[in-house]
């Protein structure tokens, strides 16, 4: 869905992020099950229960895709930061899982910002 300069770099980065997101989801599902909970299995419910919502990519230009993904990362960082505070000194296992995920989300946001900066300053090769 990405068009424009550096699209291959963006696609590679976003594909890596997607793989990490699946890993994060698996970590959370495993912990939910360990705690006796039940993960949300119906994709329809994901849209109504999400903390950050979902914006389908309507404009494939790379800047728009990067901005949209950065917005999602910033929301995720906020949510995981809140979870970190909730689990601090109460549930060290969940705390460590959330800390790992939060670290990944911060790295993802930095990756997206770096790509956008490279685009805006012309530091890229076609």
N, C-alpha and C positions, 0 to 999 in steps of 0.2 A: 504493500500500500504506500510505499514511499517513492516520491518523485523529486528530482532536483539534484543539485550538486552534492556529492558525498553520500548519495543514496546507499551505495554498497556498504560504506562504513556504518551508516545508521541501521541498516538492516541487520548487519552482523551484531552490532551492539544490542539492538532490541531482541534479537533471537537469543543472545546470551542471557539477557534479563528475563525472558520468558522461561528459560530453563531454570533459572534461579527461583522464579516465582512458583514453579511447580514443586521445586525442592522445599521451599518455604511452606507451601500448602501441605505437603506430606508431613513435615515436621509438626505442624499445628494439628493436623488430623490425628496423628499418633498420640500427641499429648492430650487432646480432647478425649480420645478413647481411654487412655490411661487414667484419666480423672473421672471416668464413668459417664462422660457426656456422649452426645450423638452429633456428629458433624452434619452440616447441611448438605444433603445429597442431591436435591432437586435444583438444577441450574436456574429455573424460573425464580426460585427463592433468593438466589444470590443477588439479583437486582434490587429486591426490596429490603434485604437485610444488610447490604453493604454499608460501610461507614463512609466510603468515598464516592459512591456512585460509579457509573460507567458512561463515558462519552464515546460513542462509535466514531472512528475516524472518518470524517466527511470530506476533508480536504487533504489529499495525499502529499502536499508540498512538505518538504523536509522540515522547514521551520515550524509549521503547524503541528506536525507529528511530534517533534521534539518538545514543543511547548505543552502539548496535550499530555505527553508522557511525564514531563517534569511536574506538571500540576498533580498528576496521580501519585507520583513519588512523594511530593511534599505532603499530600494528605496521608499517605501511608506512614511517613515519618512521624507525623503528628499522632496518629492512632497508636503506633507501636511505642512511642514515647509515653503515652498515657498508660498503656499496658505495662510498661516497664515500672512506672510509679506504683501501679496497683499491685504488682507482684513482688515488689521490693520488700525484702525481709519477711514475706509471707509464704512464698513458693519459689525457692531457689532454682528448681528445675525449669519451671515455666519462665522465670526471669532470665535464665541463661539462653533459653530458646529464643525468647523475644529479643534479647540483646544481639544474638547472632543475626536474626532477621533484620533488625534495625540497622545494624552495621552494613548489611548488604544493600538496604534501601538507600542509605546515605551515599554509598559508593555509586549506586546506579544514578542517583540524582547528579552527582559530580561528573559522571561519564557523559550524561546528556548535556549538562551545562558546557562541558569542554567541547563537545561536538558543535554546539551552537556557536560558541565563541570562535572556533576555527572557521565556521561558515561566515560569520559576520566580519571577521578580520581578513578573510581571503587566504588563510593559512591552510590550504588544501590543494591536492592535486587531482585533476580530473582524470 
